[in-house]
Amino acid sequence: MKRILALLSVVIATAIAGLAWSFSAARLAVPEGLPAIALPTRHAPTSMQLYALPAGRMASRAMLAYRGGSFSDQRVFGMGGLLIRHPRGDLLVDAGFGRNVDAHVRTTPRLMQWTSSYTREPTVAEQLRRAGIEASTLSGVLLTHAHWDHVSGIEDLPGVPVWVNAAELGFVQSGERSAELARDIGTEDYRVYSFDDGAYLGFPRSHDMFGDGSVVVVPAPGHTPGSVIVFVHVGDGHRYALIGDLVWQKEGIDLPAERPWLSRHFVDGDPQAVRALIVHMHRLQAAMPELVIVPAHDRRVWETLPRLPAAR
C-alpha cells in the first residue's frame, strides 16, 4: 500500500508540475525561409466603414489567454459584433451577448458558469436601433464561429440571414455541446457560402462577400471545424483582420503564443491547426504593419475601433 501511495503521489506531483508548466511563457516557432505573402491590390468602396458594437464583457486574466500571461494581469474579455457598412448592404460579423444572455449562459459547461462572471451591455440590436438601422435591412450576420458568445445576439435579429460555411453548419448540427445555443436558436435562417474565390494572403481558398475585395473570408479551422478569419478593407484605406477566437488577446499574435493547455483543452478542437494559423497571422502582421488584427475578445483592441454613432 505504501508503494502504491508513493507512486500515486509521484503521478499527482508530475501532473501538477505539467499543468503549471503549460502556463509558462513559450513562443511558437516561426520557420525561416517561407515564401513571401502576396498582398492584395483591390480597393474598397470609398463609403464603406467598420464599427465596433461591444455587447457584453467577462472578467478574466492574461494567464488564461496565452502562455506567459500573468495571473495578476486582469483582462476584459469583450463580446460583441462588428458592423460593416457597405453600399450593397450592411453586414454584421458575430452578434455578442443578446437580451436573453442569462438563459444562454446556462447552456455552457458548469465549470465555466462557476468560474466566470459577465456584465451586460447594450445589445447589438439595441445599438443598431439607436443608430436608426433596422435589423431587417441587414444583409446578414457572418459568424467567425458558432460558439454561444458569438450567436447569443442573433436571437434579437429575427429573420436576418446567418452566413456560415458547410463545415461550421455541420458543427452546429452535430450535437456538439459547445454549439448547443446555435442549434437551439435554430438553423432556418442559416445560409451556406463556399470558398470558391482562390488564394488570399497565404490562405489557399477564400470567399469574397461582395465581389470587390473589401470583405474576404478565409477558412481558419481549429478552434471549431468551420472557424474563419474575415479580412476587411474599408474606404479610408484601413485594413482589418477579424480573427474570431484564434487567440483571445492580441499577445497571442504578437509573441506568438497559444493558449495554455487548460484553456486549449476546453475550447480548441484542433490545437495543432490553431498553432499553424497563429504563426501565419504573426507573419502576415509583419508583412502588413498597417493591418489591424482584431481578436473577438480583446477589449483593448476594440476600444481603438470606430463606434456606431446614434441617429440624429
N, C-alpha and C positions, 0 to 999 in steps of 0.2 A: 504493500500500500504506500509506503514512504517513497519508493521509487516512482510509483505512478504519480503521486502528488508532486514530486520533484520535476518529473517530466512535464506535467501539466503546467507547473509554474514557469518552466522554460518556454513552453509554447505560448503562454499568455504574454510573458515579457517580450518575446520576439514579435508577437502580433502588435503589441503596443508600440514597440520601437519602430516597426514598419509603418504603422499609421502615422506616428509623429514625423518620420522621415518624409512621408508623402506630402506634408505641408511645407517642407523646407524649400528654399529657393533653388530652382533648377530651370535653366533656359533650354528651350527646344533648339536642337541643332539646325542651322541654316546652311545647306550644302553650297559649296562654291562652284563656279563654272557652269551654272544653269543658263539656259538660253534667255536672251532679253525678252521682256514682255512688250508685245506690240501695243501701242497706245491708240485709242480711238480718235478719230478726227471729226466726226459729225457733230453738229451743234443742235442745241435745243431751241424751241420757240422762245422769242425774247420775253414773252409774257409769263412764261412758266415759273412757278415758285414752289418752295417746300416749306412747310410749317410743322413745328412740334406741338403735339397736343398731349401733354402729360396728364394721366388719368388715374393716378394712384402711386403709392410708394410702399416699400417694405424696408425695414431696418436690417442690415447685415454687417459683415466685417470683411475686410480685404482678404483675410486668411482663407475664407471660404471661396473666394472668387478666382484666385490664381496662386500658383505655387510661389512662395516667398512673401505673400501678403501678410501683414501684421494683424494679430488678434486685436490689438488696441486701436487699429485704424478703422473707425466706424464708417460705413458707407450707406448711401441711399440707393437702393435698387428701385429705379423708376419703372412704371408700367404705363403704356400709352400707345398712341397712334401717330403716324406721320402722314400729313395730308400733302399730296402732290396736286397742285392746281395746273392743269394742262388745258390748252384750248379745245381738245377733243373730249374733255371730261375730267372731273375731279376723282382722284384715286387715293384711297386710304391704305396705308401699309400697317397692318395689325390694328388692334382695337382696344388694348388695355383693359382695365377694370370697367365693368358695367355696373348698372344700378343695382343688380342682384348679386354683387360680389360676395356678400355674406354667405349666401347659399352656394355660390360657386366654389368658395374656399373649402366647403365641406366635401367636395369631390376629390380633394387632394389627399395624399397619404397622411396618416395620423401623425407621423414623425414631423412632417413639415408644419402641420397645424400646431403642434405642441411647441415647436422651437422657433417660430417666426411670428411677427406681428405686422399688420398692414394698416395703412391710413388711406381713407377715401379722398379723392379729389374730384372736381367736376368731370363727368364722363365725356368721352369723345362726342357722343350725340348732343350733350348739353352745349359743348363748346362750338359745335357746328351751328346749332340753333342761334346762339348768341352772335355768331358771325353772319347770320342771315342765309345760311346754306341749308337747304332741305336735304335730309338724308336720302330721300327718294331720287335726288338728282345725281348721286354718286355713281360713277361707272363701275365701282366695285370696291371690295376690301381684298387686298392682296396679302396673304399670310406668309410671313417668313417661316412659320411652322405652326402646328396646331395645338400647342400646349395651352392649358387653361387660361394663363395670364395674358395670352395674346388673342384669345377668342371671346373672353367674358363680355366685352363691349358689343360684340356682334348681335347679341340678343336685343340691344337697343336700336338696331338698324334693320327693322323687318323689311324683307323684300329686296335688300341690297345684295347683289351677287357677291359670292365669296370665291376668289380665284386661288386655286391650288393646282399643283401638278399631280400626275397619276400616282406617284409614289406616296405623296402625303395624303391623298384621299384614301389610298389603301391603308395607310397607317391609322387614319381616323376610323375606318370601318373594320379594323382588325380585331377589336375588342381590347386593345391595349389600354391599361388603366390610365396612363397619362394623357390619353386622348378622349377620356370619358366625357368631359364637358363639350368638346367639339362634336362628339357624337350625339349627346343629349340635346344640344341646341338644334341639331338637325342638319341634314345634308341636301335638303331640297333646293337650296339656293347656291350650292357649290358648283362652280364651273371649272373645267379642267383645261389647262393650257399645255402645250408641248414645247420642248426645247428644240426648235427647228430653224434657228437663225445663225448657226455656225459659231465659231470660236469667238471669245471675247475676253480680253485682258488675262490671257493664260488659261481660261476655262474652255474646255473643248466644245461646249454647247451653250446656247443661250436662247432667250425669248425676248424679243423687242416688243414691249407692250403697246406702243403707239406707232411703231414703224419708222421712227425718226431718230433713233439712237438716244432719246432723252431718258427713257426708263428701260433698263435692260436687266433681266432676271437670269441668274445662272444657278445651276444645281450645286448645292453645298451639303450633301448628305453626311450624316454622322451624329449630330445631336438628335435628329429624327431622320427617318428614311428620305423624306422629301423636303428637308430644310433648304432654304435658298438664301442667296445674297442679292440685294437689289441695288443696282448702280443707277444713280440719278444725276443728271446734268441739267441744271436749271438755267434760266435765261440770263442771269447776271454772270454766268461763267463758273459758278461754284459747282464742284463735283462732290458727291456723297456716295459712300458705300454703307448701306443699311444691312448690317451683318447678323441681325437677329440675336440668337444666343450662342453664336460661335464662341465668343467669350462674353463674360458678364461685365467686365470692367476693361477699360482701354489698355491697361498694362499688359493684358493678355496678348495683344498685338504688338505693342511697343517692345517688349522684352526679347523675344516672345516667350510666353509661358502658358501651360494648360491649367485647367482646374486641378486642385488636389484630388487624390484618389477618392475620398469620401464623397465629394461633390460629383465627380465623374460617374461614380457607381450608381448614383440615383438618377442622373439626368441624361447621360450620353449613351446612345445606342451603339455607336461605333467610335470609341475613343481614338483609335489609330487614324481614322478618316478625319476626325476633328483636328488632330495634331498636324496633319498634312495641310489642311486648309488654313490653320493659324499661320504656319510658316509661309504659305503662299501670300496671304494678306500682309504679312510682315514685309515680304519682298516687294509687293505691289506698293505699299506705303513708301518705301524707299525710292521706288521708281517714279512715283507720283506724289511729291511732297504736298501738292495742293489738295489732294484727296482727303476729305473729312470722313473718317471711319466712325460709324455710329453704332455701338453695341446697343441692343434694345433696352438694357437695364442700367446703363451708366448715366445717372442724372447729371453728372458734371458736364458731359458732352452735350446732353440735351439742353442745358442752360445756355449754350453758345448758339443754339439754332433759333431762327426766327419764330415768333409766336403768332398765332392767328388772331388778327385784330377783330374786335367786336364790331358789329354793324353800327353805322351812324344813324 
